[in-house]
Amino acid sequence: MAQGAQQGRSIDGRYRLVRSLGSGGMGRVWEAHDERLDTRVAVKELWLPPALSAAEREERLRRAEREAMNAVRLRDHPNIVTVHDVVIEAAAPWIVMELVTGGTLQERLRRGPLSVEAATRVATGLLKALEAAHARGVVHRDVKPANVMVTQDRRILLTDFGIA
């Protein structure tokens, strides 16, 4: 890995990184073990490249805080990924959330188009999540297949409220 944490690292003396689940332009999501509660969680590592200006670094930290605060306000909704904690470690933000078993809608769409039934289930879940977010004054601004999780039991979850 050219950037970011390594498997086995402990975040905040509590969250032990188990394996990388995926990454994008702003960071990486890890499966982790919460050693205090003895449970599995997902931990989003937000990358703050050294070349960032102070203003860019501050903006990324604000985004992480905003994502966490928005997600906490929406944590009880069945179609929104639950955020449990936000940790600043080595001057970088980490967002701790529920570990979702399944994959992204983007991954699912690589296998081909959805059936009408599946597309209806996805649309209904997303509309319910967005309705709840809007009712609390949160606009997502980045709804895309990579930010939609489809669980193994076929639940639809919206994630990544970072630029909301």
N, C-alpha and C positions, 0 to 999 in steps of 0.2 A: 504494500500500500504506500503510495507516495505521500499520502496526506491522511491525518487523523489518527485515531486510537488503534490499539492492537488488541486482539483476542486475549482474554485473561485479565485485562486491566480492570481495576476497581474504580468506579466513579463515586465520589462522595463517601468513600469507605463503606459503601453499601451495595452498589449495583455492579456485579461482576459481568463483564462482557463475554458472552458465550460464542456468538457467531454473527457475522454480518448478514443482514437480510436484504440489503439493497442500498443503492446510493443514487444521488442526483447532483445537480449543480451546487446545491447549498449544504449538502451534508450526507450523512449515512445513518441508516436505521439498523440497530443491533438487537438481537435477542439477548436478554440479560437475566441474571438471577438476582433477585432482591434478597440479599443474605439476611436482612433483619426479619422480613416476613416469610422467608422461605417459599417464594413464588416466582414464576417467570413473568417478565415484563418486556416491553419494547422500549429502547432508549434511543432517542434521536440526537445524534451528534451533529451540531451545527458547525460547519467549517468557517474559521476566520483566518484566511490566508495572511501570512506576515506582510505581504505587500499592500494590504488594505490601509487606506488613510485612516486617521483617527475618526473622521466623520463617517466613513463606510463601516468601520468596526462598531461604532455607536449605533448606527442604523440596524445592523444585523442583531445586535443585542436587544434593541427595541423590538424588532420583529419577533424574536424568540419570546420575549416577555408578553408581547401582544398575542401571539399564538397560544401561549399557555393560559393567559387570562381569558381569552375568548373561549377556548376549549373548556376551561373550568366552568364558565357560565353556561355551557351547553352539555355538561358532563352526564346529565341524567337522561339524555335523549337516546333511544335505542338505535338510531341511525347515524350517530356521531361517535367517533373513537374517543374513549375516556382518557383524559390526562390526569395523572396522579401527582406529579411533582415536577419542579424545575430546579435544576442545580447549576451553579456556576462553578466550573472546575478549570483551573489553569486559564482563567480569564475568558473561557468559552462556555456558552450555554448548552445544556443537555436537557431534553424534555423526556420525562418518563411517562409512559402511557400503557394502556392495556395491550397485551400481546394478542394480535389477531391471527388466528390460523386460517389460512386460505391464501388469497393472492389479490392482486389489483385487477380492476376491470381491464386495464390496458393489457395485462398478461392474458386474460381470458379472451380478449378480442383477437389476439394473435392466432388463436385456433379457429377463427371464423366468426361469422355473424351470430348474434344471439337469436334464440327463438322469440316469437312474439310474447310468450309467457315470461321468459327471462328478461326481456327488454322492459316489459311492463313492471316487473318486480324491481328492477334497477331504477326506473324512472320514479316509481312510487316512493321508494326509499330515499332517493335524492330530494324529491319535492318535500317530503316530510322533514328531512334534515334542514333544508334551506328555509322552509316555513318557520321552524323553531329558531333558527339563527336570526332571521329577519325580525321575528317577534321580540328578540332581545337586542336588536340594534346592531347585529353583526352581519356584514356582507362578505361572503367568502372570497370572491374575486379570482379564484384559480380552480374552478371546477373543471376537471379533466379526468380521463380514465385512470391516469396514474395516481390520482388522489381519491379514488373510490375503491374501497376494499370489498371483496366478496368473500365471506367467510365459508368455511367448510360446510356449515349448516345453512348456507345460502342467504345469510343476512347481508344487507347492504349498509356500509358504513362510510361516511364522508370524513376525511382526514385533512390535515395540513391547512390550518387556519392562519398560517404565518404572514400572509400579506393582506389579511382581512382588514 
